[in-house]
Structures are given as C-alpha cells and as structure tokens.
Amino acid sequence: MMRWRAVVRDLVLVCLAVAVAWWLRGAGTTVQAQRSSSSTSARGAGDGNLAFQMTGAGPDAPLTMYNPENRTLYVYPRVGAGNSQINCAYSFRVTKPGGPLERENCPVGEFLAPQ
C-alpha cells in the first residue's frame, strides 16, 4: 500500500511540473518571420522578400505582411476563421519612418472558381 502512494505522489508531481512548464513556456510571445532564399518559400513571382507576422493565436489572430519593395504593410484580420480565402483588409504605406501613416482599404479580391 505504501509503495502505491509513493508512485501516485511522484506521478502527480511530474504532471504538476509539466503543467507549470507548459504554462511558463510563453504562449503569448510574438513570432517574427525570417527571410529565406529558398525557391519553395516564395510561392509568387518576386515575393521572396516578404516578411510576415501573426499576432496572437486562434481564429481571431491577424496576419501582417510587409513588402519592402513598395514599403507597404498589409493587414489580414481573422486569418483562422471563416472562408479559406482571406482578403487583405487594409494597408499602410511607410513613406518616411516616424512620419504619419495613412490607412488605405485593400481592393476586394477576385473570386476564384474551383477547377
């Protein structure tokens, strides 16, 4: 009987340590993308320099892309919810660092019929 108590106690302590480590791992940390020169990472023509960042997690997480060629930030809200095709909601053009930003609505995307 005494041996089972020690096993159960040790098992509970291990589970508690794993739960605390999982909680402390930083689920709310921001992940920043790194540029890649791989041809498979850039699926569009000339898009190899795009940088992106997802803020948060879950269906309401927005995705932000930066295109250094035209100094524009594109914002895609709620990328994990709804339809499988998400359109850009708005963009910011950075003309001068530290200067004012003007928000522009993105054009509505085209509907692509399944083939």
DSSP file (Angstrom, degrees, kcal/mol; ACC not computed):
  #  RESIDUE AA STRUCTURE BP1 BP2  ACC     N-H-->O    O-->H-N    N-H-->O    O-->H-N    TCO  KAPPA ALPHA  PHI   PSI    X-CA   Y-CA   Z-CA
    1    1 A M     >        0   0    0      0, 0.0     4,-1.5     0, 0.0     3,-0.0   0.000 360.0 360.0 360.0 -41.3    0.0    0.0    0.0
    2    2 A M  H  >  +     0   0    0      1,-0.2     4,-1.6     2,-0.2     5,-0.1   0.858 360.0  55.4 -65.6 -35.3    2.8    2.4    0.9
    3    3 A R  H  > S+     0   0    0      1,-0.2     4,-1.9     2,-0.2    -1,-0.2   0.891 104.8  52.2 -66.6 -39.8    4.5    1.8   -2.4
    4    4 A W  H  > S+     0   0    0      1,-0.2     4,-2.6     2,-0.2     5,-0.2   0.868 106.2  54.7 -65.0 -37.0    1.4    2.8   -4.4
    5    5 A R  H  X S+     0   0    0     -4,-1.5     4,-2.7     1,-0.2    -1,-0.2   0.908 108.0  49.0 -62.8 -41.1    1.2    6.0   -2.5
    6    6 A A  H  X S+     0   0    0     -4,-1.6     4,-2.4     2,-0.2    -2,-0.2   0.893 112.2  48.5 -65.7 -39.8    4.7    6.9   -3.5
    7    7 A V  H  X S+     0   0    0     -4,-1.9     4,-2.3     2,-0.2    -2,-0.2   0.928 113.8  45.9 -66.1 -45.2    4.1    6.1   -7.1
    8    8 A V  H  X S+     0   0    0     -4,-2.6     4,-2.4     2,-0.2    -2,-0.2   0.915 113.0  50.6 -64.5 -43.3    0.9    8.1   -7.2
    9    9 A R  H  X S+     0   0    0     -4,-2.7     4,-2.2    -5,-0.2    -2,-0.2   0.926 111.9  47.0 -60.1 -45.7    2.6   11.0   -5.4
   10   10 A D  H  X S+     0   0    0     -4,-2.4     4,-2.2     1,-0.2    -1,-0.2   0.888 111.6  51.4 -63.9 -39.3    5.5   11.0   -7.9
   11   11 A L  H  X S+     0   0    0     -4,-2.3     4,-2.3     2,-0.2    -1,-0.2   0.902 110.0  48.8 -64.2 -41.8    3.2   10.9  -10.8
   12   12 A V  H  X S+     0   0    0     -4,-2.4     4,-2.3     2,-0.2    -2,-0.2   0.901 111.0  50.7 -64.9 -41.4    1.2   13.8   -9.6
   13   13 A L  H  X S+     0   0    0     -4,-2.2     4,-2.3     2,-0.2    -2,-0.2   0.891 110.4  49.1 -64.5 -39.8    4.4   15.8   -9.0
   14   14 A V  H  X S+     0   0    0     -4,-2.2     4,-2.3     2,-0.2    -2,-0.2   0.926 111.8  48.8 -65.0 -44.3    5.6   15.1  -12.5
   15   15 A C  H  X S+     0   0    0     -4,-2.3     4,-2.3     1,-0.2    -2,-0.2   0.893 111.5  50.1 -62.0 -40.1    2.2   16.1  -14.0
   16   16 A L  H  X S+     0   0    0     -4,-2.3     4,-2.3     2,-0.2    -1,-0.2   0.906 110.1  49.8 -65.1 -41.9    2.3   19.3  -12.0
   17   17 A A  H  X S+     0   0    0     -4,-2.3     4,-2.3     2,-0.2    -2,-0.2   0.894 111.4  48.8 -64.6 -39.9    5.8   20.1  -13.2
   18   18 A V  H  X S+     0   0    0     -4,-2.3     4,-2.4     2,-0.2    -2,-0.2   0.908 111.2  50.4 -65.3 -42.0    4.8   19.5  -16.8
   19   19 A A  H  X S+     0   0    0     -4,-2.3     4,-2.0     2,-0.2    -2,-0.2   0.909 111.8  47.0 -63.6 -42.7    1.7   21.8  -16.4
   20   20 A V  H  X S+     0   0    0     -4,-2.3     4,-2.2     2,-0.2    -1,-0.2   0.912 112.6  49.5 -65.9 -42.2    3.7   24.6  -14.9
   21   21 A A  H  X S+     0   0    0     -4,-2.3     4,-0.8     1,-0.2    -2,-0.2   0.896 110.6  50.7 -63.3 -40.1    6.4   24.3  -17.6
   22   22 A W  H  < S+     0   0    0     -4,-2.4     3,-0.5     1,-0.2    -1,-0.2   0.897 111.9  47.4 -63.7 -40.5    3.7   24.4  -20.3
   23   23 A W  H >< S+     0   0    0     -4,-2.0     3,-0.7     1,-0.2     4,-0.4   0.871 113.5  47.7 -69.0 -37.3    2.2   27.5  -18.7
   24   24 A L  H 3< S+     0   0    0     -4,-2.2    -1,-0.2     1,-0.2    -2,-0.2   0.544  84.2  92.6 -81.7  -7.2    5.5   29.3  -18.4
   25   25 A R  T 3< S-     0   0    0     -4,-0.8    -1,-0.2    -3,-0.5    -2,-0.1   0.656 101.3-110.1 -66.8 -13.7    6.6   28.5  -22.0
   26   26 A G    X   -     0   0    0     -3,-0.7     3,-1.6    -4,-0.2    -2,-0.1   0.960  41.4-179.1  89.5  60.3    5.2   31.8  -23.2
   27   27 A A  T 3  S+     0   0    0     -4,-0.4    -3,-0.1     1,-0.3    29,-0.1   0.733  82.0  56.3 -64.2 -22.3    2.1   31.1  -25.3
   28   28 A G  T 3  S+     0   0    0      2,-0.1    -1,-0.3    27,-0.0     2,-0.1   0.265  78.8 124.0 -95.2  13.1    1.6   34.9  -25.9
   29   29 A T    <   -     0   0    0     -3,-1.6     2,-0.3     1,-0.1    27,-0.2  -0.428  63.6-115.3 -75.8 150.0    5.1   35.5  -27.3
   30   30 A T        -     0   0    0     -2,-0.1     2,-0.5    25,-0.1    25,-0.1  -0.641  21.3-148.7 -85.6 138.0    5.4   37.1  -30.7
   31   31 A V        -     0   0    0     23,-0.7    23,-0.5    -2,-0.3     2,-0.4  -0.927  10.0-160.0-107.6 128.2    6.9   35.1  -33.6
   32   32 A Q        -     0   0    0     -2,-0.5    21,-0.2    21,-0.1     2,-0.1  -0.914  15.5-127.4-111.8 135.2    8.8   37.0  -36.2
   33   33 A A        -     0   0    0     19,-1.4     2,-0.4    -2,-0.4    18,-0.0  -0.396  15.7-144.6 -78.1 154.0    9.5   35.6  -39.6
   34   34 A Q        -     0   0    0     -2,-0.1    -1,-0.0    17,-0.0    18,-0.0  -0.938  24.5-106.3-118.1 142.5   12.9   35.4  -41.2
   35   35 A R        -     0   0    0     -2,-0.4     2,-0.4    14,-0.1    14,-0.1  -0.328  34.1-160.5 -65.3 147.7   13.6   35.9  -44.9
   36   36 A S        -     0   0    0     12,-0.5    -1,-0.0     2,-0.1     5,-0.0  -0.990  21.4-155.2-131.7 141.1   14.5   32.8  -46.8
   37   37 A S        +     0   0    0     -2,-0.4     2,-0.1     4,-0.0    -1,-0.1   0.384  58.6 122.1 -92.5   3.9   16.3   32.5  -50.1
   38   38 A S    >>  -     0   0    0      1,-0.1     3,-0.8    10,-0.1     4,-0.8  -0.440  63.1-140.0 -68.6 136.8   14.7   29.1  -50.8
   39   39 A S  T 34 S+     0   0    0      1,-0.2     3,-0.2     2,-0.2    -1,-0.1   0.761 101.8  57.7 -69.9 -23.5   12.6   29.0  -54.0
   40   40 A T  T 34 S+     0   0    0      1,-0.2    -1,-0.2     3,-0.0     3,-0.1   0.700  98.5  60.0 -79.3 -17.6   10.0   26.9  -52.3
   41   41 A S  T <4 S+     0   0    0     -3,-0.8     2,-0.8     1,-0.2    -1,-0.2   0.768  98.8  60.4 -80.7 -24.2    9.4   29.5  -49.6
   42   42 A A     <  +     0   0    0     -4,-0.8    -1,-0.2    -3,-0.2     6,-0.2  -0.874  61.2 176.9-105.9 103.9    8.4   32.2  -52.1
   43   43 A R        +     0   0    0     -2,-0.8     2,-0.3     4,-0.2    -1,-0.1   0.418  61.0  59.6 -89.3   2.2    5.3   30.9  -54.0
   44   44 A G  S >  S-     0   0    0      0, 0.0     3,-1.1     0, 0.0     2,-0.5  -0.811  97.5 -85.5-125.0 168.1    4.8   34.1  -56.0
   45   45 A A  T 3  S-     0   0    0     -2,-0.3    -2,-0.1     1,-0.3     0, 0.0  -0.616 110.8  -6.8 -75.2 119.7    6.9   36.0  -58.6
   46   46 A G  T 3  S+     0   0    0     -2,-0.5     3,-0.4    -4,-0.1    -1,-0.3   0.635  99.3 116.3  75.1  14.5    9.2   38.4  -56.8
   47   47 A D    X   +     0   0    0     -3,-1.1     3,-1.5     1,-0.2    -4,-0.2   0.212  35.0 107.5 -99.3  15.8    7.7   37.8  -53.3
   48   48 A G  T 3  S+     0   0    0      1,-0.3   -12,-0.5    -6,-0.2    -1,-0.2   0.667  75.4  56.1 -68.3 -16.1   10.8   36.3  -51.8
   49   49 A N  T 3  S+     0   0    0     -3,-0.4    -1,-0.3   -14,-0.1    -2,-0.1   0.371  77.0 124.3 -97.8   4.7   11.4   39.4  -49.7
   50   50 A L    <   -     0   0    0     -3,-1.5     2,-0.4    17,-0.1    17,-0.2  -0.392  43.0-162.1 -65.9 139.8    8.0   39.4  -47.9
   51   51 A A  E     -A   66   0A   0     15,-2.1    15,-3.3    -2,-0.1     2,-0.3  -0.950  11.1-174.6-118.4 144.5    8.1   39.4  -44.1
   52   52 A F  E     -A   65   0A   0     -2,-0.4   -19,-1.4    13,-0.2     2,-0.3  -0.938  12.9-169.3-139.5 161.5    5.1   38.4  -42.1
   53   53 A Q  E     -A   64   0A   0     11,-2.2    11,-2.6    -2,-0.3     2,-0.5  -0.961  10.9-152.5-152.3 131.1    3.9   38.2  -38.5
   54   54 A M  E     -A   63   0A   0    -23,-0.5   -23,-0.7    -2,-0.3     2,-0.6  -0.903  15.6-150.5-101.5 133.3    0.9   36.6  -36.8
   55   55 A T        -     0   0    0      7,-1.9     2,-0.1    -2,-0.5   -25,-0.1  -0.913  59.7 -17.8-106.9 118.7   -0.2   38.3  -33.6
   56   56 A G  S    S-     0   0    0     -2,-0.6     2,-0.3   -27,-0.2    -2,-0.0  -0.388  79.9 -91.9  86.6-167.1   -1.8   36.0  -31.1
   57   57 A A  S    S+     0   0    0     -2,-0.1     3,-0.3   -29,-0.0    23,-0.0  -0.945  71.3  46.4-144.8 162.9   -3.3   32.6  -31.7
   58   58 A G  S >  S-     0   0    0     -2,-0.3     3,-1.4     1,-0.2    22,-0.3  -0.388 102.0 -45.5  95.7-175.4   -6.7   31.1  -32.6
   59   59 A P  T 3  S+     0   0    0      0, 0.0    21,-0.9     0, 0.0    22,-0.5   0.714 131.5  55.8 -68.4 -21.2   -9.3   32.1  -35.1
   60   60 A D  T 3  S+     0   0    0     -3,-0.3    18,-0.6    20,-0.2    -2,-0.1   0.348  76.8 124.2 -93.6   7.7   -9.1   35.9  -34.4
   61   61 A A    <   -     0   0    0     -3,-1.4    18,-2.1    16,-0.1    19,-0.4  -0.496  53.6-140.4 -72.5 129.7   -5.4   36.2  -35.0
   62   62 A P        -     0   0    0      0, 0.0    -7,-1.9     0, 0.0     2,-0.4  -0.596   5.4-143.5 -87.7 154.1   -4.4   38.8  -37.6
   63   63 A L  E     -AB  54  76A   0     13,-2.9    13,-3.3    -2,-0.2     2,-0.4  -0.967  12.5-165.3-115.2 130.9   -1.6   38.3  -40.1
   64   64 A T  E     -AB  53  75A   0    -11,-2.6   -11,-2.2    -2,-0.4     2,-0.4  -0.972   3.3-168.3-118.5 130.8    0.5   41.3  -41.1
   65   65 A M  E     -AB  52  74A   0      9,-2.8     9,-3.2    -2,-0.4     2,-0.5  -0.926   6.1-156.1-116.9 142.9    2.8   41.2  -44.2
   66   66 A Y  E     -AB  51  73A   0    -15,-3.3   -15,-2.1    -2,-0.4     7,-0.2  -0.979   2.2-164.8-120.1 127.8    5.5   43.7  -45.1
   67   67 A N  E >>> - B   0  72A   0      5,-2.6     5,-1.7    -2,-0.5     3,-0.7  -0.930   1.2-167.8-109.3 107.5    6.7   44.2  -48.7
   68   68 A P  T 345S+     0   0    0      0, 0.0    -1,-0.1     0, 0.0   -18,-0.1   0.726  80.1  71.5 -69.7 -19.5   10.0   46.1  -48.7
   69   69 A E  T 345S+     0   0    0      1,-0.2   -19,-0.0     3,-0.1    -2,-0.0   0.891 119.4  15.7 -63.7 -38.6    9.8   46.8  -52.4
   70   70 A N  T <45S-     0   0    0     -3,-0.7    -1,-0.2     2,-0.1    24,-0.1   0.245 103.9-120.7-117.7  12.2    6.9   49.3  -52.0
   71   71 A R  T  <5 +     0   0    0     -4,-0.7    23,-3.1     1,-0.2     2,-0.4   0.906  62.8 145.9  51.5  51.1    7.3   49.8  -48.2
   72   72 A T  E   < -BC  67  93A   0     -5,-1.7    -5,-2.6    21,-0.2     2,-0.5  -0.961  42.8-151.5-125.6 135.7    3.8   48.6  -47.5
   73   73 A L  E     -BC  66  92A   0     19,-3.1    19,-2.5    -2,-0.4     2,-0.4  -0.905  15.2-160.6 -99.2 128.9    2.3   46.8  -44.6
   74   74 A Y  E     -BC  65  91A   0     -9,-3.2    -9,-2.8    -2,-0.5     2,-0.5  -0.942   3.5-154.1-112.3 132.9   -0.8   44.6  -45.4
   75   75 A V  E     -BC  64  90A   0     15,-2.8    14,-2.7    -2,-0.4    15,-1.1  -0.928  10.6-174.0-114.0 125.4   -3.2   43.5  -42.7
   76   76 A Y  E     -B   63   0A   0    -13,-3.3   -13,-2.9    -2,-0.5     3,-0.4  -0.942  18.9-152.1-114.6 105.2   -5.3   40.4  -42.9
   77   77 A P        +     0   0    0      0, 0.0   -16,-0.1     0, 0.0    10,-0.1  -0.463  67.3   5.5 -80.6 152.2   -7.7   40.1  -40.0
   78   78 A R    >   +     0   0    0    -18,-0.6     3,-1.3    -2,-0.1   -18,-0.1   0.884  67.2 172.5  49.8  56.3   -9.0   36.9  -38.5
   79   79 A V  T 3  S+     0   0    0    -18,-2.1   -19,-0.1    -3,-0.4    -1,-0.1   0.682  73.3  53.8 -70.1 -17.1   -7.0   34.5  -40.7
   80   80 A G  T 3  S+     0   0    0    -21,-0.9     2,-0.3   -19,-0.4    -1,-0.3   0.372 100.5  70.8 -98.1   5.6   -8.1   31.4  -38.8
   81   81 A A  S <  S-     0   0    0     -3,-1.3     2,-0.2   -22,-0.5   -23,-0.0  -0.887  90.2  -5.6-123.2 152.4  -11.9   32.0  -39.1
   82   82 A G  S    S+     0   0    0     -2,-0.3     4,-0.1     2,-0.0    -4,-0.0  -0.440 103.4  20.3  80.0-141.2  -14.4   31.8  -41.9
   83   83 A N        -     0   0    0     -2,-0.2    -2,-0.0     2,-0.2     0, 0.0  -0.059  67.4-122.3 -65.6 162.7  -13.6   31.2  -45.5
   84   84 A S  S    S+     0   0    0      1,-0.1     2,-0.6    -4,-0.0    -1,-0.1   0.632 100.2  67.1 -83.2 -13.0  -10.3   29.6  -46.8
   85   85 A Q  S    S-     0   0    0      2,-0.0     2,-0.5     0, 0.0    -2,-0.2  -0.939  70.8-169.9-108.5 116.9   -9.6   32.7  -48.9
   86   86 A I        -     0   0    0     -2,-0.6     2,-0.3    -4,-0.1    -7,-0.1  -0.908   7.9-149.6-109.8 129.3   -8.8   35.7  -46.8
   87   87 A N        -     0   0    0     -2,-0.5     2,-0.2   -10,-0.1    21,-0.1  -0.647  28.1 -98.4 -94.8 153.2   -8.6   39.1  -48.4
   88   88 A C        -     0   0    0     -2,-0.3   -12,-0.2    19,-0.2    21,-0.1  -0.485  30.3-162.6 -64.5 135.3   -6.4   42.0  -47.2
   89   89 A A        -     0   0    0    -14,-2.7    17,-1.4     1,-0.4     2,-0.3   0.896  63.1 -20.1 -89.2 -47.4   -8.5   44.4  -45.1
   90   90 A Y  E     -CD  75 105A   0    -15,-1.1   -15,-2.8    15,-0.3    -1,-0.4  -0.974  57.1-147.4-156.7 166.4   -6.2   47.5  -45.2
   91   91 A S  E     -CD  74 104A   0     13,-2.9    13,-2.6    -2,-0.3     2,-0.4  -0.932   5.6-145.7-138.4 160.3   -2.7   48.5  -45.8
   92   92 A F  E     -CD  73 103A   0    -19,-2.5   -19,-3.1    -2,-0.3     2,-0.6  -0.998  10.6-151.3-126.8 129.2   -0.2   51.2  -44.6
   93   93 A R  E     -C   72   0A   0      9,-0.7     2,-1.0    -2,-0.4     9,-0.5  -0.903   9.7-148.9-101.0 124.7    2.4   52.7  -46.8
   94   94 A V        +     0   0    0    -23,-3.1     7,-0.1    -2,-0.6    -2,-0.0  -0.805  29.5 160.8 -95.0 101.3    5.5   53.8  -44.9
   95   95 A T  S    S+     0   0    0     -2,-1.0    -1,-0.2     1,-0.3     6,-0.1   0.848  72.8  12.3 -89.3 -37.3    6.9   56.8  -46.8
   96   96 A K  S >  S-     0   0    0      4,-0.2     3,-2.6     3,-0.0    -1,-0.3  -0.956  84.0-116.5-142.6 119.4    9.0   58.3  -44.1
   97   97 A P  T 3  S+     0   0    0      0, 0.0    -3,-0.0     0, 0.0     0, 0.0  -0.323 105.0  18.2 -56.4 130.9    9.9   56.5  -40.8
   98   98 A G  T 3  S+     0   0    0      1,-0.3     3,-0.1    -2,-0.0    -4,-0.0   0.265 104.5 112.8  89.9 -11.1    8.5   58.4  -37.9
   99   99 A G  S <  S-     0   0    0     -3,-2.6    -1,-0.3     1,-0.2     2,-0.1  -0.299  79.4 -73.2 -85.5 174.9    6.0   60.2  -40.2
  100  100 A P        -     0   0    0      0, 0.0     2,-0.4     0, 0.0    -5,-0.3  -0.366  43.4-139.3 -69.8 148.3    2.3   59.8  -40.2
  101  101 A L        -     0   0    0     -7,-0.1     2,-0.5    -3,-0.1    -7,-0.1  -0.863   6.9-151.8-105.5 141.6    0.7   56.6  -41.7
  102  102 A E        -     0   0    0     -9,-0.5    -9,-0.7    -2,-0.4     2,-0.4  -0.964  14.0-137.0-115.0 124.3   -2.4   56.7  -43.8
  103  103 A R  E     -D   92   0A   0     -2,-0.5     2,-0.4   -11,-0.1   -11,-0.2  -0.639  21.4-169.8 -81.4 131.4   -4.6   53.6  -43.7
  104  104 A E  E     -D   91   0A   0    -13,-2.6   -13,-2.9    -2,-0.4     2,-0.3  -0.962  23.2-120.5-120.2 137.9   -5.9   52.5  -47.1
  105  105 A N  E     -D   90   0A   0     -2,-0.4   -15,-0.3   -15,-0.2   -16,-0.1  -0.571  31.3-122.2 -73.3 138.5   -8.5   49.9  -47.7
  106  106 A C        -     0   0    0    -17,-1.4     3,-0.1    -2,-0.3    -1,-0.1  -0.493  32.0 -98.9 -77.2 151.1   -7.3   47.0  -49.9
  107  107 A P        -     0   0    0      0, 0.0   -19,-0.2     0, 0.0     2,-0.2  -0.386  46.6 -95.8 -66.7 150.3   -9.1   46.2  -53.1
  108  108 A V        -     0   0    0      1,-0.1   -19,-0.1   -21,-0.1    -3,-0.0  -0.479  45.7-116.2 -68.3 134.2  -11.6   43.4  -52.9
  109  109 A G        -     0   0    0     -2,-0.2     2,-0.2   -21,-0.1    -1,-0.1  -0.228  27.6-104.2 -70.2 160.3  -10.1   40.1  -54.0
  110  110 A E        -     0   0    0      1,-0.0     2,-0.5     2,-0.0    -1,-0.1  -0.571  30.2-117.1 -83.9 148.3  -11.3   38.2  -57.0
  111  111 A F        -     0   0    0     -2,-0.2     2,-0.6     1,-0.0    -1,-0.0  -0.765  25.8-155.4 -86.0 124.8  -13.4   35.1  -56.6
  112  112 A L        -     0   0    0     -2,-0.5     3,-0.1     0, 0.0    -1,-0.0  -0.900  10.6-138.9-104.4 116.4  -11.6   32.0  -58.0
  113  113 A A        -     0   0    0     -2,-0.6     2,-0.0     1,-0.1    -2,-0.0  -0.479  30.1-101.7 -71.8 141.7  -13.9   29.2  -59.0
  114  114 A P              0   0    0      0, 0.0    -1,-0.1     0, 0.0     0, 0.0  -0.357 360.0 360.0 -63.0 142.1  -12.7   25.7  -58.1
  115  115 A Q              0   0    0     -3,-0.1    -2,-0.0    -2,-0.0     0, 0.0   0.401 360.0 360.0-109.2 360.0  -11.2   23.8  -61.1
